[in-house]
Every structure is written in structure tokens, then in C-alpha cells.
Amino acid sequence: MALELGRRGTFIHALGRRSERLDELIAELPHGGLAHVVDVTDHAALRGAMGLADTHGASGPLDLVIANAGIAENGIESRDAADAAAQVLAVNAAAAAATLEFGKEFMRQRGVGHLCAISSLAGTRGLPGAPAYCASKAALSTYVEAMRFGLARTGLSITDVQPGFIKTPMTDRNRFPMPFLMEIEEATRRTVDALERTRPPSILRYPRRLAWPLRLAAGILPGWAWQRALGEK
Ligand SMILES: NC(=O)c1ccc[n+]([C@@H]2O[C@H](COP(=O)([O-])OP(=O)(O)OC[C@H]3O[C@@H](n4cnc5c(N)ncnc54)[C@H](OP(=O)(O)O)[C@@H]3O)[C@@H](O)[C@H]2O)c1
């Protein structure tokens, strides 16, 4: 997304933990960018980096904040399920909420800007194998929906992006079938197109051929039928 936005003319402030990956990214941005080596679970450091980005002369103030950092159980080495759950919830729910709140705090002073959360179709209803991931994404989507009430009359808006399976290092580790797996270029193009609209959508779900049946089934199936449909045979 950073590359796609950068190619379309945006100055990028990229946050992550791996400085070498961030440096590689910044080198590819045609309109410039700045790397901020931050673990988003350190909320003070996160706020500090976002504050720096907001006052950075070359880029102008923040006008788009994307809470994208995310992890899943499959990327955590700890064998302690409770510890893994806490880590997933800390990044995907608590740190994402902090990112959105800091973005709101900085941008509302000017009364213009857009917030975006990358949640997931996995938040639609509990799925097998990744309880913390599903719960964290459901929490994030609900957070965004609730936060939207408080944005009325601030001049800010917010989009909840709910992708299906996208080919990234996160899904490269999966050993189960991933229906309608989408290439990252297609996913980023759809997301950035939506964010660049004059009025970005409140919710963006893709691919539709996964989102619709999933949401329909999630809405009508009672718990036992949901378990039977998705449970291990
Ligand atoms: N791939 C999919 O199928 C899919 C579907 C729906 C939603 N999503 C969501 O899309 C987002 C991006 O995921 P991805 O598929 O691109 O996975 P990925 O390739 O594993 O990328 C995860 C990103 O999150 C950053 N990150 C993780 N923990 C962090 C932390 N504590 N502090 C700062 N940055 C952190 C990573 O940077 P560093 O490691 O350098 O910190 C990396 O840039 C996630 O929120 C994910 O849940 C993915």
C-alpha cells in the first residue's frame, strides 16, 4: 500500500520494526518517505513517531493514517496459546485502536483527514485455527464502527478494510486451502482506489465472491450449523 500510494504521489511515513525492510521501501518511493522504527505495541513510541510525521516539513501534515500492522497465531513462536493470544490482540486490536486515536488527535486540529483500519473478513465470525486473530479483527471492525460516531462534525472520516486471503508472508505460512487467494497488487490497488475517492467508503470488503457467501452464512447459520460447516471432519 505504501508503494502504491507513493507511486500515486504521496509522501509516506512508514512504521515497522525492521529498519532494513523500511529502508528498502523508502528507497523505492518516487515522492519520498521516512522510516520510523517503532513497535506499535509501544503506544508512547507510536504516538511520538506519528507526531514527528505530522510536523515533518517535507511531507506536510498527516492527511491519511492507515492502521495496518497485524500478526496472526501462525507467525508467533511461543507455544503458550494464552501468550500468543495476548500478542495478537495487543497488535491487531489495542495498537490498531491506538493508531486510529492518535491519527484522530493529530488530524482533527485541522479538521481534515482520513483514517483507515485493515481488519479482515476473518472478523465476520469465529473461524477454526485462529481464535485470537478472528477476535482481534472483529474487535477492530467494531471499534471502527463505534469510532465513526465520534467523527461526525470533525471533518474526519474512517474506512474499515476487510480483505479475504491475500498472498503475503502472513498467508505463505498457511497450510490450509485459501479460497479466492488474491495477489497483493490487486488488493492494494482496490484499497488505494477506495481511499482516493472523494468520499471513501465506510467499509471495503473484497473479494466479493468470498465476502458475500461468508457474510450470508455467518448471518443465518445457527452456532451448531456454523461449527458443522467449518469444523474438522
Ligand atoms: N494477508 C492476508 O490474507 C490478510 C487478510 C486480511 C487482513 N490482513 C491484514 O493486513 C495487514 C497486513 O498483513 P500482511 O498480510 O501484509 O502480513 P505481513 O506480510 O506479515 O505484514 C505484517 C506487517 O505488520 C507489521 N507489524 C507487525 N507487528 C508489528 C509491530 N508490533 N509493530 C510494528 N509493525 C508491526 C510488519 O512490519 P515489521 O515486522 O517490520 O514490524 C509488517 O509490515 C494485517 O493487519 C493483516 O491482519 C491480511
The ligand as a MOL file (V3000), in Angstrom:
LIG
                    3D

  0  0  0     0  0            999 V3000
M  V30 BEGIN CTAB
M  V30 COUNTS 48 52 0 0 0
M  V30 BEGIN ATOM
M  V30 1 N -2.6620 -11.4750 4.1160 0
M  V30 2 C -3.9720 -11.6280 4.2760 0
M  V30 3 O -4.5940 -12.5770 3.7440 0
M  V30 4 C -4.7450 -10.6350 5.0880 0
M  V30 5 C -6.1460 -10.6930 5.0210 0
M  V30 6 C -6.8830 -9.7840 5.7590 0
M  V30 7 C -6.2390 -8.8360 6.5260 0
M  V30 8 N -4.8750 -8.8170 6.5700 0 CHG=1
M  V30 9 C -4.2580 -7.8140 7.4110 0
M  V30 10 O -3.4160 -6.9920 6.6220 0
M  V30 11 C -2.3990 -6.4310 7.4630 0
M  V30 12 C -1.0500 -6.6570 6.8050 0
M  V30 13 O -0.7910 -8.0580 6.8220 0
M  V30 14 P 0.1080 -8.8270 5.7520 0
M  V30 15 O -0.7170 -9.9120 5.1880 0
M  V30 16 O 0.7640 -7.8450 4.8530 0 CHG=-1
M  V30 17 O 1.1390 -9.5200 6.7340 0
M  V30 18 P 2.7240 -9.4010 6.8360 0
M  V30 19 O 3.3210 -9.5350 5.4990 0
M  V30 20 O 3.1150 -10.3680 7.9040 0
M  V30 21 O 2.9530 -7.8970 7.3140 0
M  V30 22 C 2.6510 -7.5060 8.6200 0
M  V30 23 C 3.1000 -6.0820 8.7830 0
M  V30 24 O 2.7910 -5.6490 10.1170 0
M  V30 25 C 3.9660 -5.0660 10.6840 0
M  V30 26 N 3.9490 -5.3450 12.1240 0
M  V30 27 C 3.6240 -6.4890 12.7470 0
M  V30 28 N 3.7560 -6.3690 14.0770 0
M  V30 29 C 4.1840 -5.1040 14.2970 0
M  V30 30 C 4.5150 -4.3630 15.4640 0
M  V30 31 N 4.4230 -4.9170 16.6950 0
M  V30 32 N 4.9190 -3.0810 15.3210 0
M  V30 33 C 5.0230 -2.5290 14.0860 0
M  V30 34 N 4.7150 -3.1590 12.9540 0
M  V30 35 C 4.3100 -4.4370 13.0570 0
M  V30 36 C 5.1250 -5.7720 9.9910 0
M  V30 37 O 6.3010 -5.0000 10.0000 0
M  V30 38 P 7.5800 -5.4060 10.9370 0
M  V30 39 O 7.6110 -6.8960 11.0010 0
M  V30 40 O 8.7650 -4.7960 10.2750 0
M  V30 41 O 7.3030 -4.7960 12.2590 0
M  V30 42 C 4.5850 -5.8990 8.5700 0
M  V30 43 O 4.7900 -4.6980 7.8610 0
M  V30 44 C -2.5360 -7.1340 8.8160 0
M  V30 45 O -3.2780 -6.3150 9.7010 0
M  V30 46 C -3.3340 -8.3760 8.4750 0
M  V30 47 O -4.0430 -8.8780 9.5840 0
M  V30 48 C -4.1170 -9.6860 5.8610 0
M  V30 END ATOM
M  V30 BEGIN BOND
M  V30 1 1 1 2
M  V30 2 2 2 3
M  V30 3 1 2 4
M  V30 4 1 4 5
M  V30 5 2 4 48
M  V30 6 2 5 6
M  V30 7 1 6 7
M  V30 8 2 7 8
M  V30 9 1 8 9
M  V30 10 1 8 48
M  V30 11 1 9 10
M  V30 12 1 9 46
M  V30 13 1 10 11
M  V30 14 1 11 12
M  V30 15 1 11 44
M  V30 16 1 12 13
M  V30 17 1 13 14
M  V30 18 2 14 15
M  V30 19 1 14 16
M  V30 20 1 14 17
M  V30 21 1 17 18
M  V30 22 2 18 19
M  V30 23 1 18 20
M  V30 24 1 18 21
M  V30 25 1 21 22
M  V30 26 1 22 23
M  V30 27 1 23 24
M  V30 28 1 23 42
M  V30 29 1 24 25
M  V30 30 1 25 26
M  V30 31 1 25 36
M  V30 32 1 26 27
M  V30 33 1 26 35
M  V30 34 2 27 28
M  V30 35 1 28 29
M  V30 36 1 29 30
M  V30 37 2 29 35
M  V30 38 1 30 31
M  V30 39 2 30 32
M  V30 40 1 32 33
M  V30 41 2 33 34
M  V30 42 1 34 35
M  V30 43 1 36 37
M  V30 44 1 36 42
M  V30 45 1 37 38
M  V30 46 2 38 39
M  V30 47 1 38 40
M  V30 48 1 38 41
M  V30 49 1 42 43
M  V30 50 1 44 45
M  V30 51 1 44 46
M  V30 52 1 46 47
M  V30 END BOND
M  V30 END CTAB
M  END
